[in-house]
Amino acid sequence: MTRRILTIAALACGASAASVLGTVRPALASDHGDSPSVVNDPAADINDVYAWMQGDNVVLAMTVIPDAQPAAADGAAGSQFSDAVQYVFHTTSQASFGAATVVPEDIIATFDANQNISVWVGTDDYVKGATGTNAALVSLDGRLKVFAGLIGDPFFFNIDGFHNAVGTVESLEGSLTLDPSGCPLLTDDQAALLRTQLTTSPDGGTAVDHFANFDALAIVISLDKSLLTKGGPIVAEWASTNQAQ
């Protein structure tokens, strides 16, 4: 079995992957550059993972296949989900940060050769049906809704500004002091400079989204928060793709 894992803990030095449902801020992470073994299996290559609240529902989203392609005008199939891969959202819930009891709950999505999807939320809920339409699939009890298909890549990445900031960090490397977590202790001026570089182009103009013209395949799942909070209101989430060897 191979696993490609993207955790939302990678947002910042010392950031936590856990969120309190009801007060959660959107969580996301990006992973568009991978090793050759992952690049050669694009249907199992996770781009990004997202999580946010929408009323009493938790919304989880995963995108795969960098630069996914739509179906061609001549009828040739575009990018597709693999029928040999399990796409898994892994979640845990607990009563408080650091609590001894942590309750896991996995949401597993699979596809058949015709791109029909099946989604299980542990043993609590289930939905299946055709993909490729804008209409969501809804479970019998209405607590689970699923969309899967081609979308514009939602991740905004100012790659030129990022490279500009990397150059600044490298120029400061020898003079930076690290805290116990390994994060650099920046002066106010240094932090302000990096924020500016990350949010503008190198010439100081408007930032350009490197992914603006890219598409991706997305699995988007909306589910009642009660399905994910058996251990308490603190919920953590990450994702993986898995296939037998």
NUMI-362358 format. One line per 3 residues: number of its first residue (from 1); their letters; for each residue x, y, z of C-alpha. Coordinates in Angstrom, 2 decimals. Example, Ala and Ser with C-alpha at 12.3 -4.5 7.8 and 13.67 -1.06 7.14 Angstrom:
BEGIN
1	AS	12.30,-4.50,7.80 ~ 13.67,-1.06,7.14 $
! end
This chain:
BEGIN
1	MTR	0.00,0.00,0.00 ~ 1.22,3.51,-0.75 ~ 0.11,6.56,1.17 $
4	RIL	0.28,10.19,0.18 ~ -0.36,12.34,3.21 ~ -1.05,16.06,3.50 $
7	TIA	-1.62,17.46,6.96 ~ -3.13,20.83,7.76 ~ -0.58,21.21,10.53 $
10	ALA	1.86,22.69,8.01 ~ 0.26,26.14,8.00 ~ 2.92,27.80,10.13 $
13	CGA	5.59,27.12,12.71 ~ 3.89,25.84,15.83 ~ 0.44,25.73,14.15 $
16	SAA	-2.05,23.10,15.24 ~ -3.97,20.80,12.93 ~ -6.95,20.83,15.28 $
19	SVL	-9.89,23.19,15.13 ~ -12.83,23.83,17.44 ~ -16.03,23.19,15.51 $
22	GTV	-18.31,26.20,15.57 ~ -15.42,28.66,15.75 ~ -13.22,27.09,13.10 $
25	RPA	-11.31,29.18,10.58 ~ -10.74,27.61,7.16 ~ -7.74,25.30,7.17 $
28	LAS	-5.73,24.45,4.09 ~ -2.33,23.33,2.90 ~ -0.67,23.02,-0.49 $
31	DHG	1.49,20.28,-1.98 ~ 1.89,20.80,-5.73 ~ 5.49,19.56,-5.98 $
34	DSP	6.20,15.88,-5.37 ~ 8.66,13.05,-5.89 ~ 8.71,11.19,-9.26 $
37	SVV	6.85,8.19,-7.81 ~ 3.90,10.41,-6.88 ~ 4.01,12.53,-10.04 $
40	NDP	3.84,9.34,-12.11 ~ 0.55,8.43,-10.39 ~ -1.42,11.69,-10.74 $
43	AAD	-4.80,10.25,-9.70 ~ -3.25,9.53,-6.27 ~ -1.38,12.85,-6.09 $
46	IND	-3.02,15.12,-3.51 ~ -2.77,18.83,-4.32 ~ -4.57,20.41,-1.37 $
49	VYA	-6.84,19.65,1.57 ~ -9.42,22.10,2.93 ~ -11.79,22.14,5.93 $
52	WMQ	-14.35,24.72,7.02 ~ -17.68,25.10,8.79 ~ -20.93,25.89,6.98 $
55	GDN	-23.66,26.28,9.56 ~ -23.84,22.98,11.47 ~ -22.00,21.12,8.71 $
58	VVL	-18.31,20.39,8.33 ~ -17.06,20.69,4.75 ~ -13.98,18.68,3.76 $
61	AMT	-12.36,18.99,0.35 ~ -9.46,17.28,-1.36 ~ -8.03,18.08,-4.81 $
64	VIP	-5.86,15.71,-6.85 ~ -4.07,15.73,-10.21 ~ -2.15,18.96,-10.76 $
67	DAQ	-3.25,20.49,-14.09 ~ -6.20,18.11,-14.52 ~ -7.69,18.10,-18.03 $
70	PAA	-11.36,18.24,-19.10 ~ -12.85,15.83,-21.61 ~ -11.82,16.65,-25.18 $
73	ADG	-14.22,17.89,-27.85 ~ -13.74,14.64,-29.78 ~ -15.08,12.67,-26.83 $
76	AAG	-11.74,11.55,-25.42 ~ -11.86,11.22,-21.63 ~ -10.14,13.85,-19.55 $
79	SQF	-8.52,13.35,-16.16 ~ -10.27,10.79,-13.98 ~ -10.24,9.50,-10.44 $
82	SDA	-8.62,6.07,-10.10 ~ -10.73,2.97,-9.50 ~ -7.70,1.45,-7.73 $
85	VQY	-7.32,4.19,-5.10 ~ -9.06,4.88,-1.79 ~ -9.36,8.61,-1.16 $
88	VFH	-9.52,9.06,2.61 ~ -10.26,11.99,4.91 ~ -8.90,11.05,8.33 $
91	TTS	-10.43,12.86,11.32 ~ -10.12,12.67,15.08 ~ -12.21,14.36,17.78 $
94	QAS	-11.55,15.03,21.45 ~ -13.08,16.98,24.33 ~ -10.17,19.40,24.71 $
97	FGA	-6.65,19.99,23.45 ~ -4.36,17.32,24.88 ~ -7.24,15.12,26.04 $
100	ATV	-6.29,11.49,26.62 ~ -9.27,10.13,24.68 ~ -9.16,10.71,20.92 $
103	VPE	-11.88,9.23,18.69 ~ -10.97,8.56,15.03 ~ -13.46,8.71,12.16 $
106	DII	-12.45,8.08,8.54 ~ -14.40,9.16,5.48 ~ -13.50,6.85,2.58 $
109	ATF	-14.31,7.54,-1.07 ~ -13.82,5.08,-3.94 ~ -14.66,5.17,-7.64 $
112	DAN	-15.54,2.51,-10.18 ~ -14.35,2.46,-13.79 ~ -17.36,4.58,-14.83 $
115	QNI	-16.46,7.27,-12.24 ~ -19.36,6.45,-9.94 ~ -18.40,7.34,-6.37 $
118	SVW	-19.11,5.54,-3.09 ~ -18.50,7.37,0.20 ~ -18.57,5.86,3.71 $
121	VGT	-18.47,7.87,6.95 ~ -17.30,5.07,9.21 ~ -20.35,2.86,9.68 $
124	DDY	-22.72,5.81,10.24 ~ -23.58,7.08,6.77 ~ -23.14,6.21,3.12 $
127	VKG	-23.88,7.61,-0.34 ~ -23.11,6.53,-3.90 ~ -23.88,7.74,-7.40 $
130	ATG	-22.62,9.27,-10.62 ~ -20.11,12.13,-10.65 ~ -19.42,14.90,-13.13 $
133	TNA	-22.56,16.97,-12.50 ~ -23.00,20.07,-10.36 ~ -25.68,18.36,-8.28 $
136	ALV	-24.53,16.90,-4.97 ~ -25.23,13.31,-4.01 ~ -27.22,13.15,-0.76 $
139	SLD	-27.46,10.24,1.69 ~ -30.84,8.87,2.75 ~ -30.82,10.72,6.07 $
142	GRL	-29.57,13.95,4.49 ~ -26.59,14.27,6.81 ~ -24.02,13.57,4.06 $
145	KVF	-23.61,15.40,0.74 ~ -20.88,14.72,-1.83 ~ -19.59,16.37,-5.01 $
148	AGL	-16.78,14.97,-7.15 ~ -15.53,16.38,-10.43 ~ -13.40,18.87,-12.32 $
151	IGD	-13.06,22.38,-10.87 ~ -10.74,25.34,-11.25 ~ -7.85,24.90,-8.82 $
154	PFF	-9.00,26.95,-5.79 ~ -5.55,27.37,-4.24 ~ -4.01,30.85,-4.71 $
157	FNI	-0.23,30.77,-4.94 ~ 1.89,33.81,-5.68 ~ 4.93,31.80,-6.73 $
160	DGF	7.04,34.81,-7.79 ~ 6.39,36.52,-4.46 ~ 7.18,33.27,-2.66 $
163	HNA	10.54,32.95,-4.41 ~ 11.24,36.59,-3.57 ~ 10.57,35.90,0.11 $
166	VGT	12.70,32.74,0.03 ~ 15.60,34.82,-1.26 ~ 15.18,37.23,1.63 $
169	VES	15.10,34.42,4.21 ~ 18.22,32.86,2.70 ~ 20.01,36.21,2.89 $
172	LEG	19.10,36.46,6.59 ~ 19.86,32.84,7.47 ~ 23.18,33.39,9.17 $
175	SLT	21.83,36.15,11.40 ~ 18.52,34.60,12.49 ~ 17.90,33.22,15.97 $
178	LDP	15.59,30.21,16.27 ~ 13.07,29.58,19.02 ~ 12.79,26.11,20.69 $
181	SGC	10.40,25.00,17.92 ~ 12.93,25.87,15.23 ~ 11.03,28.94,13.99 $
184	PLL	13.04,32.10,13.21 ~ 12.64,35.08,15.51 ~ 12.07,37.98,13.12 $
187	TDD	12.21,41.67,13.83 ~ 9.07,43.68,13.06 ~ 10.77,45.11,9.95 $
190	QAA	11.83,41.66,8.71 ~ 8.33,40.23,9.25 ~ 6.73,43.19,7.48 $
193	LLR	9.08,42.79,4.50 ~ 8.25,39.09,4.14 ~ 4.51,39.78,4.36 $
196	TQL	4.84,42.37,1.62 ~ 6.87,40.06,-0.62 ~ 4.41,37.19,-0.16 $
199	TTS	1.43,39.37,-1.11 ~ 2.90,41.25,-4.08 ~ 4.85,40.56,-7.24 $
202	PDG	8.64,41.14,-7.10 ~ 8.21,44.57,-8.69 ~ 5.77,45.58,-5.95 $
205	GTA	2.71,45.17,-8.13 ~ -0.37,42.99,-7.67 ~ 0.30,39.35,-6.80 $
208	VDH	-0.28,36.87,-9.64 ~ -1.97,33.52,-8.95 ~ 0.26,30.81,-10.41 $
211	FAN	-2.66,28.33,-10.40 ~ -5.24,30.64,-12.01 ~ -5.29,28.66,-15.28 $
214	FDA	-5.07,25.19,-13.74 ~ -7.88,22.73,-13.05 ~ -8.01,19.89,-10.52 $
217	LAI	-10.26,16.99,-9.64 ~ -12.03,17.62,-6.35 ~ -13.88,15.53,-3.77 $
220	VIS	-16.03,17.82,-1.61 ~ -17.93,16.35,1.34 ~ -20.42,18.19,3.55 $
223	LDK	-21.56,16.33,6.65 ~ -23.41,17.04,9.86 ~ -20.84,17.83,12.54 $
226	SLL	-22.37,15.21,14.84 ~ -20.80,12.56,12.60 ~ -17.32,13.85,13.46 $
229	TKG	-17.60,14.93,17.10 ~ -18.15,11.68,19.00 ~ -15.05,12.43,21.09 $
232	GPI	-15.77,16.13,21.56 ~ -15.75,19.45,19.65 ~ -11.99,19.55,18.89 $
235	VAE	-11.56,18.02,15.43 ~ -8.36,17.39,13.45 ~ -8.26,16.35,9.80 $
238	WAS	-5.76,15.10,7.25 ~ -6.01,13.14,4.02 ~ -4.34,10.29,2.20 $
241	TNQ	-4.64,8.24,-0.98 ~ -4.10,4.50,-0.67 ~ -3.73,1.66,-3.15 $
244	AQ	-2.71,-1.98,-3.01 ~ 0.63,-2.96,-4.51 $
! end
